[in-house]
Every structure is written in structure tokens, then in C-alpha cells.
Amino acid sequence: MPSAQKTVLFLSATLATLFMSLADPVPVFSSMGELSEISGDEVQDVDVKSLLGDRQKWHLMARDLYKDVKTLRDEQFERDFREMVNMTAFEGVRISTPLLKPSDRCLSKNFSTERCLTRIYSVLTWYKDNWNYIEKENLTSVLVNDIKHSTKRLLEAINSQLQVRDGEMDQTSSTSLSFKSAWTRKTTVHSILFNFSSVMIDACRAINYMSRRKRGKDPKRTGDWGSADKN
């Protein structure tokens, strides 16, 4: 058989084998014996998070919680007070719910880690315990549940340092919540979400301050301290 014909037959056989292999591909398995479903980006993200300190992780948790609360706050305001231009007009209508105050020593001029964390824990516990008022509203259910679970996770993280037992934490006082009318219900829900978002702004600042101070950085240079808008 001439060499040219041999070459043609060889190429034909090679191409046929290649097409068969493409039609019936063999899955590539990871070294653990399962199909690999983890991308390089995900692996890198896990590695970065593993290098963070506890308070840096708390700050990320608090920041994400704030974003969710703010989103839900804006959603409820747009739905229930569509005719209002902004939230400033409600300053005299909002009921009193727990907030962080200068006496809680979460500000840089008189900062106390233990006092501030204890107060953050106490205030967040109030919002967790009264979250059922928000759950009754017809708001985005995924967001409502995410906030509920994120608040619980942040409380557990803070309590890993405080070691607070049930019944040991001072009860946080506030106005008694009651719905006497549809208007009262709307303003109460707005008050809870608005004040919760304000608490999370202050909590983010304080936790970030703790984290930077513990790492030996100048905490006053952080852009998160005193820069957020509560409205």
C-alpha cells in the first residue's frame, strides 16, 4: 500500500477515535473522589476569611446585617408611607426603642471594649426578641429571615467573648409595643427598623474601632468611623 494511502488511513482512524471520545466524555474527579464543584475564586475567598481575626469577622457580619436592615427599612417605608418625601418628617412620630448612647462608651473618646460589647449585646437582644413584630408584616420574607438569623449569629459571636448566661444580662427598657390602629402598626414597624439600622451603624463603627485598635492601627483614621448617614 502506498505511503500516501497509509497516511490517510492513519489520520482517519485518529479522527474517528477523537470524535468518539468527545461524544462520550469522562467526568474529571477531584482528589477527594467526588466531582469538583469548587472554583478557584471560592477557595481563595475561604483562605482570605480564615486569616481574619474574630473582630474583623464580627465587623463584616455587622456590616452585612446593617445593609439588610436598611434595605428592609426602606422597603417598608416606601410601601406604607408612599406619600412622604423622606423619613425626616417621622422624627416626632417614632416610638422609643433601644439605641446605643454616649454613656455606653462606644465612642473613641471614652471607649471601653467590655462596656460597649455588653451594651451592643443587650440592645441587639431586644431587637431579636421583638423581631416577631416585623415577621408579621408582608415584607420580603427572605430578607426578614436573613436578618433574624444574622442577628442571632452576631449575638453568638459577641457572647463567645462575654460569656453571658441566660438571665444575667440587664433588661433593656423601651416603650411598650402595641398596635391600636393601622397607623400605629405602620409607625411602630418603621420605628423598629429605623432604630435598628441606627444601632447597626454605631455597632459597625464600634466593632471596627475595636478591631483596628487590637491590630495596632490608628482607629481614628478608619473611614467607617463617623461617616455613615443614618437617614
DOSEDREN-526675 format. One record per residue (C-alpha): x, y negated, z; residue number from 0. Coordinates in steps of 0.5 Angstrom, whole numbers. Example, Ala and Ser with C-alpha at 12.3 -4.5 7.8 and 13.67 -1.06 7.14 Angstrom:
2
px py pz pos
25 9 16 0 .
27 2 14 1 .
END
This chain:
231
px py pz pos
0 0 0 0 .
3 -7 -2 1 .
5 -11 4 2 .
0 -17 2 3 .
-6 -12 3 4 .
-3 -9 10 5 .
-2 -17 12 6 .
-10 -18 10 7 .
-12 -12 14 8 .
-8 -13 20 9 .
-11 -20 20 10 .
-18 -18 19 11 .
-17 -13 25 12 .
-14 -18 29 13 .
-20 -23 28 14 .
-25 -17 29 15 .
-22 -16 36 16 .
-22 -23 38 17 .
-30 -24 36 18 .
-32 -18 40 19 .
-28 -21 46 20 .
-32 -28 45 21 .
-39 -24 44 22 .
-38 -21 51 23 .
-34 -25 56 24 .
-31 -22 62 25 .
-32 -26 68 26 .
-26 -29 72 27 .
-26 -27 79 28 .
-22 -31 85 29 .
-17 -28 89 30 .
-23 -27 94 31 .
-26 -22 90 32 .
-32 -27 88 33 .
-34 -32 82 34 .
-30 -38 84 35 .
-35 -44 85 36 .
-31 -49 88 37 .
-28 -54 84 38 .
-21 -58 85 39 .
-25 -64 87 40 .
-29 -61 92 41 .
-22 -57 95 42 .
-19 -64 95 43 .
-25 -67 99 44 .
-24 -62 104 45 .
-17 -63 105 46 .
-18 -70 106 47 .
-23 -70 111 48 .
-19 -64 115 49 .
-14 -70 116 50 .
-19 -75 119 51 .
-19 -76 127 52 .
-25 -75 131 53 .
-27 -82 131 54 .
-26 -83 124 55 .
-31 -78 122 56 .
-35 -81 127 57 .
-35 -87 123 58 .
-36 -84 117 59 .
-42 -81 120 60 .
-45 -87 123 61 .
-44 -91 116 62 .
-48 -86 112 63 .
-53 -86 118 64 .
-54 -93 117 65 .
-54 -93 110 66 .
-60 -88 110 67 .
-64 -92 116 68 .
-63 -99 112 69 .
-66 -95 106 70 .
-72 -93 109 71 .
-73 -99 113 72 .
-73 -103 106 73 .
-78 -98 103 74 .
-83 -98 109 75 .
-82 -106 109 76 .
-84 -106 101 77 .
-90 -101 102 78 .
-93 -104 108 79 .
-91 -112 107 80 .
-91 -113 100 81 .
-93 -120 100 82 .
-88 -122 105 83 .
-81 -125 101 84 .
-76 -122 107 85 .
-76 -120 114 86 .
-74 -126 117 87 .
-82 -128 118 88 .
-82 -122 122 89 .
-77 -124 128 90 .
-83 -126 132 91 .
-87 -120 131 92 .
-82 -115 132 93 .
-83 -111 139 94 .
-77 -110 143 95 .
-73 -103 142 96 .
-66 -102 145 97 .
-60 -105 142 98 .
-53 -106 143 99 .
-52 -112 147 100 .
-45 -116 149 101 .
-46 -113 156 102 .
-45 -106 153 103 .
-38 -108 152 104 .
-37 -106 145 105 .
-34 -113 142 106 .
-27 -114 142 107 .
-26 -119 147 108 .
-28 -114 153 109 .
-28 -108 149 110 .
-29 -101 154 111 .
-29 -95 150 112 .
-33 -91 155 113 .
-38 -96 157 114 .
-39 -97 149 115 .
-40 -90 147 116 .
-44 -89 153 117 .
-49 -94 151 118 .
-49 -92 144 119 .
-51 -85 146 120 .
-56 -88 150 121 .
-59 -92 145 122 .
-59 -87 140 123 .
-62 -82 144 124 .
-68 -87 145 125 .
-69 -87 137 126 .
-68 -80 137 127 .
-73 -78 142 128 .
-78 -83 138 129 .
-77 -81 131 130 .
-84 -78 131 131 .
-87 -85 130 132 .
-83 -85 123 133 .
-84 -78 122 134 .
-92 -79 122 135 .
-91 -84 116 136 .
-92 -83 109 137 .
-85 -84 107 138 .
-79 -81 103 139 .
-79 -74 107 140 .
-72 -72 105 141 .
-69 -79 108 142 .
-73 -78 114 143 .
-71 -71 116 144 .
-64 -73 114 145 .
-64 -79 119 146 .
-67 -74 124 147 .
-61 -69 123 148 .
-55 -74 122 149 .
-57 -78 129 150 .
-57 -71 132 151 .
-50 -69 129 152 .
-47 -76 131 153 .
-50 -75 138 154 .
-47 -69 139 155 .
-40 -71 136 156 .
-40 -77 141 157 .
-42 -72 147 158 .
-37 -68 146 159 .
-32 -73 149 160 .
-37 -76 154 161 .
-40 -69 156 162 .
-47 -72 158 163 .
-51 -67 161 164 .
-59 -67 161 165 .
-62 -72 166 166 .
-55 -75 167 167 .
-56 -81 162 168 .
-59 -87 164 169 .
-66 -88 161 170 .
-66 -94 156 171 .
-72 -98 157 172 .
-76 -102 152 173 .
-83 -104 150 174 .
-89 -98 151 175 .
-90 -96 144 176 .
-98 -95 142 177 .
-102 -96 135 178 .
-108 -100 137 179 .
-109 -102 129 180 .
-106 -101 123 181 .
-103 -108 123 182 .
-100 -105 130 183 .
-97 -99 127 184 .
-94 -102 121 185 .
-90 -107 125 186 .
-88 -102 130 187 .
-85 -98 125 188 .
-82 -104 122 189 .
-79 -106 129 190 .
-76 -99 130 191 .
-73 -98 123 192 .
-70 -106 123 193 .
-67 -105 130 194 .
-65 -98 129 195 .
-61 -101 123 196 .
-58 -107 127 197 .
-56 -101 132 198 .
-52 -98 127 199 .
-49 -104 124 200 .
-46 -105 131 201 .
-44 -98 132 202 .
-41 -97 126 203 .
-36 -103 128 204 .
-35 -101 135 205 .
-33 -94 133 206 .
-29 -97 127 207 .
-25 -101 132 208 .
-24 -95 137 209 .
-21 -91 131 210 .
-16 -97 129 211 .
-14 -98 136 212 .
-13 -91 137 213 .
-9 -90 131 214 .
-5 -97 133 215 .
-7 -101 127 216 .
-9 -108 129 217 .
-17 -107 130 218 .
-19 -115 128 219 .
-16 -114 121 220 .
-22 -109 119 221 .
-27 -112 114 222 .
-32 -108 118 223 .
-32 -112 124 224 .
-37 -118 124 225 .
-38 -117 116 226 .
-45 -114 115 227 .
-51 -117 114 228 .
-57 -115 119 229 .
-63 -117 114 230 .
END
